[in-house]
Amino acid sequence: MSTSTTRTCASRADWRPRCPRAPASPSCPPSREASAPVARYESLIATLGNTPLVGLRTLSPSWDGENHVRLWAKLEDRNPTGSVKDRPALRMIEQAEADGRLKPGCTILEPTSGNTGISLAMAAKLKGYRLVCVMPENTSVERRQLLTMFGAQIIDSPAAGGSNQAVALAKQIAAENPDWVMLYQYGNPANALAHYETTGPEILADLPEITHFVAGLGTTGTLMGTGRFLREKVPGIEIVAAEPRYGELVYGLRNIDEGFIPELYDESVLTTRFSVGPFDAVKRTRELVLEEGIFAGISTGAILHAALGVARKAQRAGARADIAFVVADGGWKYLSTGAYDGTLEEAEERLDGQLWA
């Protein structure tokens, strides 16, 4: 088992919002706007966060006017491995280090459907840890390739059991290997804390007039952390969860009424849950790239569909709305799934039976 002795990694303070709009100081160099168009970082990890918030002028119901209804996309696909999971992955590792659970040469074990595993694999590689991922055998080819390229070991769980079976198998493996460290994203407070400390403050700094925040319901870390922060800072804000309709499947999301409730989930953080079917998720994913040039993963289509539902409701009420939603990852990780080829009906049929949560 090899360990890294030559690389150093950013501390937690280094990957929090990097002094947006603040004056230059020794600890926070001038922004690109205030100096030469060069961004220099000591490591890839230090580039994490501070992702763009982009207005969707075409898809927004009304961009101008006092009672405008605007959509704002938080581009988490711009993180180092291309997904929002980079934030909690690093935060969980650093918390385990601070707690003394992770030491040089340790093996990290994690059940994952892909993105968290990829994020952990990147951070583990740079920090000198071995990573073992337990994942359903029907995850997309791209995600498995990325894990392998980062040096992670993959243990397959039965496809029929989805991510729930991967969790069960990982817990069994953890019991058999007590010296391994399972970070367990579904119940690790550092998952939500990553978003409370970074995603929430970034959104509020960029959009102080925010009225709604929309994200997908998966591990619930993004919603719980970002939602809790925004509730504390913005009176009356609405926190909306996009989830699959009961009995239906949307890639990367889960319906908590179907059995597995992540330990992080706190219903009081949410204003409402918005149900989305697979057809609408794929449809909105395609609209996002065709109308706004943002090539996102399938769960983002579901999140956008929920955000548009919120927008229509605000427009009918004649109320101003500035709705921020999460672009959870990039579409390039799903090219092999067939989601972007043929008609919507054909894409929905091709996706049937592939991993969804």
C-alpha positions as a Markdown table, in Angstrom:
| # | Residue | x | y | z |
|---|---|---|---|---|
| 1 | Met | 0.0 | 0.0 | 0.0 |
| 2 | Ser | 1.7 | 3.2 | -1.1 |
| 3 | Thr | 1.4 | 6.5 | 0.6 |
| 4 | Ser | 2.2 | 10.0 | -0.7 |
| 5 | Thr | 5.0 | 11.9 | 1.0 |
| 6 | Thr | 5.6 | 14.6 | -1.5 |
| 7 | Arg | 2.2 | 16.1 | -2.0 |
| 8 | Thr | 0.5 | 18.5 | 0.3 |
| 9 | Cys | -3.3 | 19.2 | 0.3 |
| 10 | Ala | -5.3 | 22.3 | 1.0 |
| 11 | Ser | -6.8 | 22.7 | 4.4 |
| 12 | Arg | -10.5 | 23.1 | 4.8 |
| 13 | Ala | -10.1 | 26.9 | 4.9 |
| 14 | Asp | -8.4 | 26.7 | 1.5 |
| 15 | Trp | -11.4 | 25.2 | -0.2 |
| 16 | Arg | -14.1 | 27.5 | 1.2 |
| 17 | Pro | -15.3 | 30.4 | -0.9 |
| 18 | Arg | -12.1 | 32.2 | -1.8 |
| 19 | Cys | -12.9 | 35.7 | -0.6 |
| 20 | Pro | -15.5 | 36.6 | -3.3 |
| 21 | Arg | -15.4 | 40.3 | -4.0 |
| 22 | Ala | -13.1 | 41.0 | -1.0 |
| 23 | Pro | -10.1 | 43.3 | -1.2 |
| 24 | Ala | -6.8 | 41.7 | -1.9 |
| 25 | Ser | -4.8 | 40.5 | 1.2 |
| 26 | Pro | -1.9 | 38.2 | 1.9 |
| 27 | Ser | -4.3 | 35.3 | 2.5 |
| 28 | Cys | -6.6 | 36.2 | -0.4 |
| 29 | Pro | -4.8 | 37.3 | -3.6 |
| 30 | Pro | -6.6 | 39.7 | -6.0 |
| 31 | Ser | -9.4 | 38.2 | -8.0 |
| 32 | Arg | -9.0 | 37.6 | -11.7 |
| 33 | Glu | -11.1 | 40.7 | -12.4 |
| 34 | Ala | -8.7 | 42.8 | -10.3 |
| 35 | Ser | -5.5 | 41.5 | -11.7 |
| 36 | Ala | -4.0 | 39.5 | -14.7 |
| 37 | Pro | -6.3 | 36.8 | -16.1 |
| 38 | Val | -4.4 | 34.0 | -14.3 |
| 39 | Ala | -5.6 | 31.7 | -11.5 |
| 40 | Arg | -2.9 | 29.8 | -9.7 |
| 41 | Tyr | -3.5 | 27.2 | -7.1 |
| 42 | Glu | -1.1 | 25.0 | -5.1 |
| 43 | Ser | -3.0 | 21.8 | -5.8 |
| 44 | Leu | -6.1 | 20.6 | -7.7 |
| 45 | Ile | -8.0 | 20.3 | -4.4 |
| 46 | Ala | -7.6 | 24.0 | -3.9 |
| 47 | Thr | -9.6 | 24.7 | -7.0 |
| 48 | Leu | -12.7 | 23.1 | -5.5 |
| 49 | Gly | -15.8 | 25.3 | -5.0 |
| 50 | Asn | -16.5 | 28.9 | -6.0 |
| 51 | Thr | -18.4 | 27.6 | -9.0 |
| 52 | Pro | -20.3 | 30.0 | -11.3 |
| 53 | Leu | -23.9 | 31.0 | -10.8 |
| 54 | Val | -25.3 | 31.6 | -14.3 |
| 55 | Gly | -28.6 | 33.2 | -15.2 |
| 56 | Leu | -30.9 | 31.3 | -17.7 |
| 57 | Arg | -32.3 | 34.1 | -19.8 |
| 58 | Thr | -34.0 | 31.8 | -22.3 |
| 59 | Leu | -35.6 | 29.3 | -19.9 |
| 60 | Ser | -36.6 | 31.9 | -17.3 |
| 61 | Pro | -40.3 | 32.8 | -17.5 |
| 62 | Ser | -39.6 | 36.5 | -17.3 |
| 63 | Trp | -36.2 | 38.1 | -16.9 |
| 64 | Asp | -37.0 | 41.8 | -16.8 |
| 65 | Gly | -39.4 | 43.8 | -14.7 |
| 66 | Glu | -40.0 | 44.3 | -11.0 |
| 67 | Asn | -41.9 | 41.0 | -10.7 |
| 68 | His | -39.4 | 39.0 | -12.7 |
| 69 | Val | -39.1 | 35.2 | -12.4 |
| 70 | Arg | -35.5 | 34.2 | -13.0 |
| 71 | Leu | -33.7 | 30.9 | -13.0 |
| 72 | Trp | -30.0 | 30.7 | -11.8 |
| 73 | Ala | -27.9 | 27.6 | -12.4 |
| 74 | Lys | -25.2 | 26.8 | -9.8 |
| 75 | Leu | -22.6 | 25.0 | -12.1 |
| 76 | Glu | -21.3 | 22.3 | -9.8 |
| 77 | Asp | -20.0 | 20.4 | -12.9 |
| 78 | Arg | -17.1 | 22.9 | -12.8 |
| 79 | Asn | -15.6 | 21.2 | -9.8 |
| 80 | Pro | -12.4 | 19.2 | -10.3 |
| 81 | Thr | -14.0 | 15.8 | -11.1 |
| 82 | Gly | -17.2 | 17.4 | -12.6 |
| 83 | Ser | -19.7 | 17.1 | -9.9 |
| 84 | Val | -21.1 | 18.6 | -6.7 |
| 85 | Lys | -19.8 | 15.5 | -4.8 |
| 86 | Asp | -16.3 | 16.9 | -4.7 |
| 87 | Arg | -17.4 | 19.2 | -1.8 |
| 88 | Pro | -18.6 | 16.5 | 0.6 |
| 89 | Ala | -15.9 | 14.0 | -0.5 |
| 90 | Leu | -13.1 | 16.3 | 0.6 |
| 91 | Arg | -14.9 | 17.5 | 3.7 |
| 92 | Met | -15.5 | 13.9 | 4.9 |
| 93 | Ile | -11.9 | 12.9 | 4.4 |
| 94 | Glu | -10.6 | 16.0 | 6.2 |
| 95 | Gln | -13.0 | 15.5 | 9.1 |
| 96 | Ala | -11.9 | 11.9 | 9.4 |
| 97 | Glu | -8.3 | 13.1 | 9.4 |
| 98 | Ala | -9.0 | 15.7 | 12.1 |
| 99 | Asp | -10.8 | 13.0 | 14.2 |
| 100 | Gly | -7.8 | 10.7 | 13.9 |
| 101 | Arg | -9.7 | 8.0 | 12.0 |
| 102 | Leu | -7.8 | 8.4 | 8.8 |
| 103 | Lys | -4.0 | 8.1 | 8.9 |
| 104 | Pro | -1.3 | 7.7 | 6.2 |
| 105 | Gly | -1.7 | 4.3 | 4.5 |
| 106 | Cys | -5.4 | 3.9 | 5.5 |
| 107 | Thr | -8.0 | 2.3 | 3.2 |
| 108 | Ile | -11.2 | 4.2 | 2.6 |
| 109 | Leu | -14.4 | 2.2 | 1.9 |
| 110 | Glu | -17.5 | 3.8 | 0.4 |
| 111 | Pro | -20.8 | 2.6 | -1.1 |
| 112 | Thr | -21.5 | 4.8 | -4.1 |
| 113 | Ser | -23.4 | 5.0 | -7.4 |
| 114 | Gly | -20.5 | 6.8 | -9.0 |
| 115 | Asn | -20.0 | 10.6 | -8.4 |
| 116 | Thr | -19.0 | 10.4 | -4.7 |
| 117 | Gly | -16.7 | 7.5 | -5.5 |
| 118 | Ile | -15.0 | 9.5 | -8.2 |
| 119 | Ser | -14.6 | 12.5 | -6.0 |
| 120 | Leu | -13.2 | 10.4 | -3.1 |
| 121 | Ala | -10.9 | 8.7 | -5.6 |
| 122 | Met | -9.4 | 12.0 | -6.7 |
| 123 | Ala | -8.9 | 13.3 | -3.2 |
| 124 | Ala | -7.6 | 9.9 | -1.9 |
| 125 | Lys | -5.1 | 9.7 | -4.8 |
| 126 | Leu | -3.7 | 13.2 | -3.9 |
| 127 | Lys | -3.7 | 12.5 | -0.2 |
| 128 | Gly | -2.1 | 9.0 | -0.4 |
| 129 | Tyr | -5.1 | 6.8 | 0.6 |
| 130 | Arg | -6.4 | 3.6 | -1.0 |
| 131 | Leu | -10.0 | 3.6 | -2.0 |
| 132 | Val | -12.4 | 0.7 | -2.3 |
| 133 | Cys | -15.9 | 1.5 | -3.8 |
| 134 | Val | -18.9 | -0.8 | -3.6 |
| 135 | Met | -21.2 | 0.0 | -6.4 |
| 136 | Pro | -24.1 | -1.6 | -8.4 |
| 137 | Glu | -22.8 | -3.5 | -11.4 |
| 138 | Asn | -25.0 | -1.5 | -13.8 |
| 139 | Thr | -23.4 | 2.0 | -13.2 |
| 140 | Ser | -22.5 | 3.9 | -16.3 |
| 141 | Val | -19.3 | 2.9 | -18.1 |
| 142 | Glu | -17.8 | 6.4 | -17.8 |
| 143 | Arg | -18.0 | 6.5 | -14.0 |
| 144 | Arg | -16.4 | 3.0 | -13.7 |
| 145 | Gln | -13.6 | 4.1 | -16.0 |
| 146 | Leu | -12.9 | 7.2 | -14.0 |
| 147 | Leu | -12.8 | 5.3 | -10.8 |
| 148 | Thr | -10.3 | 2.9 | -12.3 |
| 149 | Met | -8.2 | 5.7 | -13.7 |
| 150 | Phe | -7.9 | 7.3 | -10.3 |
| 151 | Gly | -6.7 | 4.0 | -8.9 |
| 152 | Ala | -9.8 | 2.9 | -7.0 |
| 153 | Gln | -10.8 | -0.7 | -6.5 |
| 154 | Ile | -14.4 | -1.5 | -7.5 |
| 155 | Ile | -16.5 | -4.2 | -5.8 |
| 156 | Asp | -19.8 | -4.9 | -7.6 |
| 157 | Ser | -23.1 | -5.3 | -5.8 |
| 158 | Pro | -26.2 | -6.8 | -7.6 |
| 159 | Ala | -27.8 | -4.5 | -10.0 |
| 160 | Ala | -31.3 | -5.4 | -8.9 |
| 161 | Gly | -30.6 | -4.1 | -5.4 |
| 162 | Gly | -29.5 | -0.6 | -6.6 |
| 163 | Ser | -27.6 | 1.6 | -4.2 |
| 164 | Asn | -29.4 | 0.2 | -1.2 |
| 165 | Gln | -27.8 | -3.2 | -1.8 |
| 166 | Ala | -24.4 | -1.5 | -2.3 |
| 167 | Val | -24.8 | 0.1 | 1.2 |
| 168 | Ala | -25.6 | -3.2 | 2.8 |
| 169 | Leu | -22.7 | -4.9 | 1.1 |
| 170 | Ala | -20.3 | -2.1 | 2.1 |
| 171 | Lys | -21.4 | -2.4 | 5.8 |
| 172 | Gln | -20.7 | -6.1 | 5.6 |
| 173 | Ile | -17.2 | -5.5 | 4.2 |
| 174 | Ala | -16.6 | -2.9 | 6.8 |
| 175 | Ala | -17.4 | -5.4 | 9.6 |
| 176 | Glu | -14.9 | -7.8 | 8.0 |
| 177 | Asn | -12.2 | -5.2 | 7.7 |
| 178 | Pro | -12.3 | -3.1 | 10.9 |
| 179 | Asp | -9.1 | -1.2 | 10.0 |
| 180 | Trp | -10.8 | 0.2 | 6.9 |
| 181 | Val | -12.6 | 3.6 | 7.2 |
| 182 | Met | -16.1 | 3.8 | 5.8 |
| 183 | Leu | -17.0 | 7.5 | 5.5 |
| 184 | Tyr | -20.7 | 6.7 | 4.7 |
| 185 | Gln | -22.0 | 9.7 | 2.9 |
| 186 | Tyr | -25.6 | 9.0 | 3.8 |
| 187 | Gly | -25.1 | 9.6 | 7.5 |
| 188 | Asn | -21.9 | 11.6 | 7.7 |
| 189 | Pro | -22.6 | 15.1 | 9.1 |
| 190 | Ala | -19.5 | 16.4 | 7.1 |
| 191 | Asn | -21.5 | 15.7 | 3.9 |
| 192 | Ala | -24.1 | 18.4 | 4.8 |
| 193 | Leu | -21.5 | 20.6 | 6.5 |
| 194 | Ala | -19.6 | 20.9 | 3.3 |
| 195 | His | -22.6 | 22.6 | 1.7 |
| 196 | Tyr | -23.4 | 24.6 | 4.9 |
| 197 | Glu | -19.9 | 26.0 | 4.9 |
| 198 | Thr | -19.4 | 26.6 | 1.1 |
| 199 | Thr | -22.3 | 26.1 | -1.3 |
| 200 | Gly | -24.8 | 28.1 | 0.8 |
| 201 | Pro | -22.4 | 31.1 | 1.4 |
| 202 | Glu | -21.4 | 31.1 | -2.3 |
| 203 | Ile | -25.0 | 31.2 | -3.5 |
| 204 | Leu | -26.0 | 34.0 | -1.0 |
| 205 | Ala | -22.9 | 36.1 | -2.0 |
| 206 | Asp | -23.8 | 35.8 | -5.7 |
| 207 | Leu | -27.6 | 36.1 | -5.3 |
| 208 | Pro | -28.5 | 38.0 | -2.1 |
| 209 | Glu | -32.0 | 38.4 | -3.5 |
| 210 | Ile | -32.6 | 34.7 | -3.7 |
| 211 | Thr | -36.2 | 33.5 | -3.0 |
| 212 | His | -36.0 | 29.7 | -3.7 |
| 213 | Phe | -33.3 | 27.0 | -3.7 |
| 214 | Val | -33.9 | 23.7 | -5.6 |
| 215 | Ala | -31.7 | 20.6 | -5.5 |
| 216 | Gly | -32.1 | 16.9 | -5.9 |
| 217 | Leu | -32.9 | 14.4 | -3.2 |
| 218 | Gly | -30.2 | 11.8 | -3.0 |
| 219 | Thr | -28.0 | 11.5 | 0.1 |
| 220 | Thr | -29.8 | 14.8 | 1.0 |
| 221 | Gly | -26.4 | 16.4 | 1.9 |
| 222 | Thr | -26.8 | 19.3 | -0.6 |
| 223 | Leu | -30.3 | 20.1 | 0.4 |
| 224 | Met | -29.7 | 19.8 | 4.1 |
| 225 | Gly | -26.5 | 21.8 | 4.3 |
| 226 | Thr | -27.3 | 24.5 | 1.7 |
| 227 | Gly | -31.0 | 24.7 | 2.8 |
| 228 | Arg | -30.2 | 25.1 | 6.5 |
| 229 | Phe | -27.7 | 27.9 | 5.8 |
| 230 | Leu | -30.0 | 29.8 | 3.5 |
| 231 | Arg | -32.9 | 29.4 | 6.0 |
| 232 | Glu | -30.8 | 31.0 | 8.7 |
| 233 | Lys | -29.8 | 33.9 | 6.5 |
| 234 | Val | -32.9 | 34.6 | 4.2 |
| 235 | Pro | -36.3 | 35.1 | 5.8 |
| 236 | Gly | -39.1 | 33.4 | 3.9 |
| 237 | Ile | -36.8 | 31.5 | 1.5 |
| 238 | Glu | -38.3 | 28.3 | 0.1 |
| 239 | Ile | -36.2 | 25.1 | -0.1 |
| 240 | Val | -37.4 | 22.6 | -2.7 |
| 241 | Ala | -36.4 | 19.0 | -3.2 |
| 242 | Ala | -36.7 | 17.3 | -6.6 |
| 243 | Glu | -37.4 | 13.6 | -6.2 |
| 244 | Pro | -38.6 | 10.8 | -8.5 |
| 245 | Arg | -42.3 | 10.1 | -8.5 |
| 246 | Tyr | -43.2 | 7.2 | -6.3 |
| 247 | Gly | -42.5 | 3.9 | -8.1 |
| 248 | Glu | -40.6 | 5.7 | -10.9 |
| 249 | Leu | -36.9 | 6.1 | -11.5 |
| 250 | Val | -34.8 | 9.2 | -12.1 |
| 251 | Tyr | -31.0 | 8.8 | -12.5 |
| 252 | Gly | -29.1 | 9.8 | -9.4 |
| 253 | Leu | -32.2 | 10.6 | -7.2 |
| 254 | Arg | -34.3 | 8.7 | -4.7 |
| 255 | Asn | -37.9 | 8.9 | -3.3 |
| 256 | Ile | -37.6 | 8.6 | 0.4 |
| 257 | Asp | -41.1 | 7.1 | 0.7 |
| 258 | Glu | -39.8 | 3.9 | -0.9 |
| 259 | Gly | -37.9 | 2.6 | 2.1 |
| 260 | Phe | -34.4 | 4.1 | 2.5 |
| 261 | Ile | -34.2 | 7.4 | 4.4 |
| 262 | Pro | -30.6 | 8.8 | 4.7 |
| 263 | Glu | -29.7 | 9.6 | 8.3 |
| 264 | Leu | -28.9 | 13.2 | 7.2 |
| 265 | Tyr | -32.4 | 13.9 | 6.1 |
| 266 | Asp | -34.3 | 16.5 | 8.1 |
| 267 | Glu | -37.8 | 17.2 | 6.7 |
| 268 | Ser | -38.0 | 20.5 | 8.6 |
| 269 | Val | -35.4 | 22.0 | 6.3 |
| 270 | Leu | -37.6 | 21.6 | 3.2 |
| 271 | Thr | -40.6 | 23.7 | 2.1 |
| 272 | Thr | -41.8 | 21.1 | -0.3 |
| 273 | Arg | -40.9 | 18.0 | -2.4 |
| 274 | Phe | -41.5 | 18.2 | -6.1 |
| 275 | Ser | -42.1 | 14.9 | -7.9 |
| 276 | Val | -40.5 | 14.4 | -11.3 |
| 277 | Gly | -40.8 | 11.5 | -13.8 |
| 278 | Pro | -38.0 | 10.1 | -16.0 |
| 279 | Phe | -39.5 | 11.5 | -19.2 |
| 280 | Asp | -39.4 | 15.1 | -17.9 |
| 281 | Ala | -35.9 | 14.7 | -16.4 |
| 282 | Val | -34.5 | 13.7 | -19.8 |
| 283 | Lys | -36.6 | 16.3 | -21.6 |
| 284 | Arg | -35.3 | 19.1 | -19.4 |
| 285 | Thr | -31.7 | 17.9 | -19.6 |
| 286 | Arg | -31.9 | 18.2 | -23.4 |
| 287 | Glu | -33.6 | 21.7 | -23.2 |
| 288 | Leu | -30.8 | 22.9 | -20.9 |
| 289 | Val | -28.1 | 22.2 | -23.4 |
| 290 | Leu | -30.2 | 23.3 | -26.5 |
| 291 | Glu | -31.5 | 26.5 | -25.0 |
| 292 | Glu | -28.7 | 27.6 | -22.6 |
| 293 | Gly | -25.6 | 25.6 | -23.7 |
| 294 | Ile | -25.3 | 23.7 | -20.4 |
| 295 | Phe | -24.6 | 20.0 | -20.9 |
| 296 | Ala | -25.7 | 18.4 | -17.6 |
| 297 | Gly | -26.4 | 15.0 | -16.1 |
| 298 | Ile | -29.9 | 13.5 | -15.9 |
| 299 | Ser | -30.6 | 14.4 | -12.3 |
| 300 | Thr | -30.1 | 18.1 | -13.2 |
| 301 | Gly | -32.9 | 17.7 | -15.7 |
| 302 | Ala | -35.2 | 16.6 | -12.8 |
| 303 | Ile | -34.0 | 19.5 | -10.7 |
| 304 | Leu | -34.6 | 22.0 | -13.6 |
| 305 | His | -38.1 | 20.6 | -14.0 |
| 306 | Ala | -38.8 | 21.2 | -10.4 |
| 307 | Ala | -37.4 | 24.7 | -10.6 |
| 308 | Leu | -39.6 | 25.5 | -13.6 |
| 309 | Gly | -42.6 | 24.3 | -11.7 |
| 310 | Val | -41.7 | 26.7 | -8.9 |
| 311 | Ala | -41.2 | 29.5 | -11.4 |
| 312 | Arg | -44.6 | 28.9 | -13.0 |
| 313 | Lys | -46.3 | 29.1 | -9.6 |
| 314 | Ala | -44.5 | 32.4 | -8.8 |
| 315 | Gln | -45.5 | 33.8 | -12.2 |
| 316 | Arg | -49.1 | 32.9 | -11.7 |
| 317 | Ala | -49.1 | 34.6 | -8.3 |
| 318 | Gly | -47.4 | 37.7 | -9.8 |
| 319 | Ala | -44.6 | 37.4 | -7.3 |
| 320 | Arg | -40.9 | 38.1 | -7.9 |
| 321 | Ala | -38.7 | 35.0 | -7.8 |
| 322 | Asp | -35.0 | 34.4 | -8.1 |
| 323 | Ile | -34.6 | 30.7 | -8.1 |
| 324 | Ala | -31.2 | 29.1 | -7.7 |
| 325 | Phe | -30.8 | 25.4 | -8.6 |
| 326 | Val | -28.0 | 22.9 | -8.7 |
| 327 | Val | -26.4 | 21.6 | -11.8 |
| 328 | Ala | -25.2 | 18.4 | -10.0 |
| 329 | Asp | -22.8 | 17.1 | -12.7 |
| 330 | Gly | -21.9 | 17.1 | -16.3 |
| 331 | Gly | -23.6 | 15.1 | -19.0 |
| 332 | Trp | -20.4 | 13.6 | -20.4 |
| 333 | Lys | -20.5 | 10.9 | -17.6 |
| 334 | Tyr | -23.8 | 9.6 | -19.1 |
| 335 | Leu | -23.1 | 9.5 | -22.9 |
| 336 | Ser | -23.1 | 5.7 | -22.9 |
| 337 | Thr | -26.6 | 5.5 | -21.3 |
| 338 | Gly | -28.4 | 6.7 | -24.5 |
| 339 | Ala | -30.1 | 9.5 | -22.7 |
| 340 | Tyr | -29.1 | 12.0 | -25.3 |
| 341 | Asp | -29.9 | 10.0 | -28.5 |
| 342 | Gly | -33.1 | 9.6 | -30.5 |
| 343 | Thr | -36.5 | 10.6 | -29.3 |
| 344 | Leu | -37.4 | 11.2 | -25.6 |
| 345 | Glu | -39.4 | 8.0 | -25.6 |
| 346 | Glu | -36.5 | 6.0 | -27.0 |
| 347 | Ala | -34.1 | 7.5 | -24.5 |
| 348 | Glu | -36.5 | 6.7 | -21.6 |
| 349 | Glu | -36.7 | 3.1 | -22.8 |
| 350 | Arg | -32.9 | 2.8 | -23.1 |
| 351 | Leu | -32.5 | 4.1 | -19.5 |
| 352 | Asp | -34.9 | 1.6 | -18.1 |
| 353 | Gly | -33.0 | -0.9 | -15.9 |
| 354 | Gln | -29.9 | 1.2 | -15.5 |
| 355 | Leu | -28.7 | 2.5 | -12.2 |
| 356 | Trp | -30.9 | 5.3 | -10.8 |
| 357 | Ala | -29.9 | 6.1 | -7.3 |
